[in-house]
């Protein structure tokens, strides 16, 4: 029996639900990186970064290529970078609304005093 699409989507977003995985995808949105290049940018120990990369590989969000002893990671699709850009726009809009609300609350508090 096939898994419902909404369940597959939930699993997809669950794979994104870790700050280190998001950071890795942001880095790979710019260009491919080796693990060594990502380590200082992500701020994890090598073993933990490898675990996070394994999750992204399992969900088919990243692919690897080997050059000598170095493994390079890249996004499986430019749509992953687009998704991150859309998430940034949504967060920007949500935060702008929250700032407006905070300003309104502060203005109301000032008028109450």
MARSEDO-594703 format. One record per residue: x, z, y of N, C-alpha, C, O in turn; residue in one letter. Coordinates in steps of 0.05 Angstrom, whole numbers, plus 5000, padded with zeros to 4 digits. Layout:
! residues N
XZYXZYXZYXZYA...
***
This chain:
! residues 113
501750004976500050005000501850005025503750155027X501149825044502649815068502150045086499950155087X504150125101503950335121502450235146503050015155X500650395157499250305181501150255204503250395206X500550065221502350005244502850245261505050285271X500750405266501150635284503150835272504550975286X503150855245505151035232507950925235509851075240X508250665232510850535235511850565264514250615268X509950545283510750585311511650875316513550915330X510251065304510951345307513751395296515351535308X514351275273516951305261519151175278521351285281X518450955290520250815308520950995332523251025339X518851105345519351275368520751535360522251645376X520251635336521651875326524651815324526251995330X525351575316528151495314529451505342531851545344X527951465362528951465390529051745401530151785423X527751935388527352205399529752385397529452615388X531952295406534352465407536052365430536552125432X536952545448538452455471540952295465541652105479X542352365443544752215436544151935427545551745433X541951905413541151635404540351455428541051225429X538951575447538251435471540851355486541051125496X542751535489545251475503546751255489547751075502X546851255462548151045447546850775453548150575458X544150775452542750525458543150425486543350185491X543350615505543950535533546750405534547050195547X548650525521551350415521551350135508552649945519X549950105486549849855472548249645487548349405481X546549735506545049545523546949385541546249165549X549249505547551249375564552949185548553448955556X553949285525555749125508556149275482555349505479X557449135462558049275437560149485442561849455460X560149695426562149905428563049995400561549965380X565550085399566450215375565650515376564950605398X565850645354565250935354567151075373566251255388X569651005372571651135390570951105419571451285435X569850875427569050825455566650995462566351085485X564851035442562351185448562751485449561351625463X564651585434565051875431565152025458563652205462X566951945477566952085502564452055519563852225536X563051835515560651775531558251925521556451995537X558151985495555852115483556252415482554252565483X558752505479559252785480558652935454558053175454X558852795432558552915405561152905390562852745396X561353075369563553045351563152795335560852695332X565252685324565152435309563152435286561652245283X563052665271561152685249558352675258556652545246X557752805280554952805291554152535302551952445298X556152405315555552135325554951945302553151785303X556551975281556051805257553251845245551951655237X552352095245549652155236547552015253545651905243X547952025279546051905297546051595294543951465295X548451485291548651195287547351115260546150905259X547451285240546251225215543151215218541851045205X542051395234539151385239538451115252536450985245X540051035272539450785286539750545268538250345270X541750555250542150335230539750325211538750115205X538950565202536650575182534150455194532550325180X533750495220531350385234531750105243530049985257X534049985236534749715243534749665274533849455283X535749865288535949835317538749745325539149625347X540649805308543449715314544549575289543649615267X546549405294548049275273550949325277551849395299X552549285256555349325258556949075250555948895237X559349065260561248865251563949005250564549175266X565548915232568149045228570348855236570348615229X572248965251574648815259577048985252577649185266X578448915231580549085221579349345210577549335193X580349565221579249825212577149925232576150145229X576549775253574749865274571949745269571649505264X569949925270567149835267565949825295566050025310X564749605302563349565327560349565323559349445304X558949695341556049715340554949545363556049535384X552649425358551149275378548149295372547349375350X546549235393543649245389542849015371543948795373X540849065355539748855337538248655354537948415345X537148735377535448555393535648645422535848875428X535648445440535548515469532948665477532848785498X530948655460528448795466528849095466527349235479X530849195452531449485452532249565481531349765491X533949395493534849455521532449435540532249585559X530649245535528249215551526549465549525449555569X526249565524524649805520525750045536524250195548X528450075536529650285552529150245582528750445596X529250005591528749945619525850015626525350125648X524049945609521150005614520750305614519350415631X522050445596521850745595522850855621521651045632X525050755632526150845657524150805680523750975697X522850565680520850505701518450695699517450795719X517550745674515250935670516051215680514451335695X518351305672519251575681519551595711518751795723X520451375724520751375753517951395766517651545785X516051255755513351265766512151545762510851655780X512451655738511351925732512552135750511252305761X515252115754516552315771515852285800515652475815X515352035809514551985836511752115841511352235862X509952095822507352225824507652525825506352655841X509452635808509852925808511053025834510353235844X512852865846514052935872511852935894511753115910X510052735893507852735912506152975909505353105929X505453055885503853285879505253545890503953715902X507853565885509353795894509353805924509054015936X509653575937509553565967506853655977506653805996X504653565963502053645971501653955968500454085985X502654055946502454345941503954505962503054715972X506354405969507954545989506554536017506554736032X505454306023504054276049501554466050501054586070X500154486027497854666026498754956029497355116041X500955026017501955296018502855366047502455586056X504055166060504955216087502555256106502655426124X500355106101498055136118496555396112495155496130X496855496088495555746081496955986094495656196097X499455956102500856186113500556196143501656376156X
***
